[in-house]
């Protein structure tokens, strides 16, 4: 099954998107973050007792309101695997901020807000409550991207989801994949607590450098030269290693810093920090350069981004 936005008009800035969301998932209310043309697509397959969907869309917010819940049936969790973009999930006063590779969980029987503040793609697994352990929802912050074990789990979940979407719904292959999806989600907290293995498919040295960047991205001196000094090799060799990733050393470092800044601008714990403090704490030294990179990444200047996102709250009385 597939849905794609149609008939966008002045009085319907999302076109058919609200109806598409209701048909594919549950009733939800989309709201815009910024004025720009909207596009969205959903591909879904129903396998055994779960639904697996891939969503790609322009940045926006969706709300699950009490008025939606009153006219809905079913008791499922949405477990979202972020592929691109950054999402902020708010429910019961609890906030999850997810970057690529992270999992987020929301309960469809209670109000929630999902704010995808950049153009995004994700897998949504709609899983009946009884299929998941109760303790899983007590720990909804599943930052798989923080460890190699988590990243491996994320890649595996993504692979099973693609397999299910590309297979016939009633085939043995899709049923096999769906069962593994539920098992992997159920064991995510335990996997995150285990000692992470080496990065699969990468050289040991490159793996160590990537992990060093993840841990020290706030160091303004971090660059190819400091990596070469730290790991006792030449800068030329550092650049050669990173050429296999598709991004230069500087692009990788700046990408991680922008992700840190995006998280912190979304996080209420950092609401009193100035834009400059957010940038400098993430390792940037030039505020103008940071502003250009951030706008290139999100489409909004940092101040506009924070203002737009701060207006997005769940009103459980609606």
Residue pairs with C-beta under 8 A, 6 or more apart in sequence:
1 24
1 43
1 44
1 45
1 46
2 41
2 42
2 43
2 44
3 16
3 20
3 23
3 24
3 41
3 42
3 44
4 20
4 40
4 41
4 42
5 14
5 15
5 16
5 17
5 20
5 38
5 39
5 40
5 41
6 15
6 16
7 15
7 16
8 14
8 15
8 37
8 38
9 15
13 32
13 38
14 30
14 32
14 38
14 40
14 60
15 38
17 30
17 38
17 40
17 57
18 28
18 29
18 30
20 40
20 42
21 27
21 28
21 30
21 42
21 62
22 28
24 42
24 44
24 53
25 53
25 78
25 124
25 126
26 64
26 68
26 72
26 74
26 108
27 64
27 68
27 71
27 72
28 62
28 63
28 64
28 68
29 62
29 63
29 64
29 65
29 68
30 60
30 61
30 62
31 60
31 61
31 62
31 63
31 312
32 38
32 60
32 61
33 59
33 60
33 61
33 115
33 117
33 308
33 309
33 312
34 59
34 299
34 300
34 304
34 308
36 58
36 299
37 58
38 57
38 58
38 60
39 57
39 58
40 55
40 56
40 57
40 58
41 55
41 56
41 57
42 53
42 54
42 55
43 53
43 54
43 165
44 51
44 52
44 53
44 54
45 51
45 52
45 53
45 164
45 165
45 167
45 169
45 174
46 169
47 164
47 169
47 174
47 175
47 177
47 178
48 175
48 178
48 179
49 128
49 131
50 125
50 126
50 127
50 128
50 131
50 178
50 181
50 182
51 124
51 125
51 126
52 123
52 124
52 125
52 126
52 161
52 164
52 165
52 178
52 181
53 123
53 124
53 126
54 121
54 122
54 123
54 124
54 161
54 165
55 120
55 121
55 122
55 123
55 124
56 120
56 121
57 116
57 119
57 120
57 121
58 119
59 85
59 116
59 117
59 118
59 119
59 120
59 298
59 299
60 116
61 113
61 114
61 115
61 116
61 312
62 113
62 114
63 111
63 112
63 113
63 314
63 315
63 318
64 106
64 108
64 110
64 111
64 112
64 113
64 314
65 111
65 314
65 315
65 316
65 318
66 111
66 316
66 317
66 318
67 318
69 108
69 109
69 110
69 111
72 108
74 108
74 128
75 108
75 109
75 128
75 129
76 108
76 126
76 127
76 128
76 129
77 105
77 106
77 107
77 108
77 126
77 127
77 128
77 129
77 132
77 137
78 105
78 106
78 108
78 124
78 125
78 126
79 103
79 104
79 105
79 124
79 125
79 127
79 132
79 185
80 87
80 89
80 98
80 103
80 104
80 105
80 106
80 114
80 122
80 123
80 124
80 125
81 101
81 102
81 103
81 122
81 123
81 124
81 125
81 154
81 157
81 158
81 161
82 98
82 99
82 100
82 101
82 102
82 103
82 104
82 120
82 122
83 100
83 120
83 121
83 122
83 123
83 158
84 100
84 118
84 119
84 120
84 121
84 122
85 100
85 116
85 117
85 118
85 119
85 120
85 121
85 122
86 97
86 98
86 99
86 116
86 117
86 118
86 120
86 259
86 262
86 263
86 266
87 97
87 98
87 104
87 114
87 115
87 116
87 117
87 120
87 122
88 95
88 96
88 97
88 98
88 113
88 114
88 115
88 117
88 266
88 309
88 312
89 95
89 96
89 97
89 98
89 104
89 105
89 106
89 112
89 113
89 114
89 115
89 140
90 96
90 112
90 113
90 115
90 313
90 314
91 106
91 107
91 110
91 111
91 112
91 113
91 314
92 110
94 140
95 267
95 268
96 104
96 105
96 140
96 141
97 263
97 266
97 267
98 104
98 143
99 145
99 259
99 262
99 263
100 145
101 144
101 145
101 150
101 151
101 154
102 142
102 143
102 144
102 145
102 154
103 142
103 144
103 154
103 157
103 185
103 188
104 114
104 140
104 142
105 136
105 137
105 140
105 142
106 112
106 114
107 129
107 137
111 314
111 315
111 316
112 314
113 312
113 313
113 314
115 266
115 309
115 312
116 122
117 262
117 266
117 298
117 305
117 308
117 309
118 262
118 297
118 298
118 299
119 299
123 157
123 158
123 161
125 161
125 181
125 185
127 182
127 185
131 182
132 182
132 185
132 186
133 186
135 189
136 185
136 186
136 188
136 189
139 189
142 150
142 188
142 189
142 192
143 150
143 192
144 150
144 151
144 153
144 154
144 188
144 192
145 151
145 154
146 192
146 214
147 192
147 196
148 196
148 197
148 198
148 199
148 200
148 207
148 211
149 191
149 192
149 194
149 195
149 196
149 197
150 188
150 191
150 192
150 196
151 199
152 197
152 200
153 184
153 188
153 191
156 184
157 181
157 184
157 185
160 177
160 178
160 180
160 181
160 184
161 177
161 181
163 173
163 174
163 177
164 174
164 177
164 178
164 181
167 173
167 174
167 177
168 174
198 204
198 207
199 206
199 207
199 210
199 211
202 210
202 244
203 241
205 231
205 233
205 241
206 241
206 242
206 244
206 245
208 231
209 227
209 231
209 238
209 241
209 242
210 252
212 227
212 230
212 231
213 222
213 227
213 252
213 253
213 256
214 256
216 222
217 253
217 256
217 257
217 260
217 282
217 283
218 257
218 260
218 281
218 282
218 283
219 226
219 283
220 280
220 283
220 284
220 285
222 253
222 283
223 249
223 250
223 253
224 235
224 238
224 239
224 242
224 249
224 250
225 235
227 238
227 249
228 234
228 235
228 237
228 238
231 238
238 249
239 248
239 249
242 248
242 249
242 252
245 252
247 255
253 283
254 293
257 282
257 283
257 284
258 282
258 293
258 294
258 297
260 282
260 283
261 278
261 279
261 282
261 284
261 290
261 294
261 302
262 294
262 297
262 298
262 305
264 270
264 273
264 278
264 281
264 282
265 278
265 302
265 305
265 306
265 309
266 309
270 278
271 310
273 281
275 287
275 291
275 302
275 303
275 306
276 287
278 302
279 287
279 290
279 302
280 287
284 290
290 302
291 301
291 302
294 300
294 301
294 302
294 305
295 301
295 302
298 305
300 308
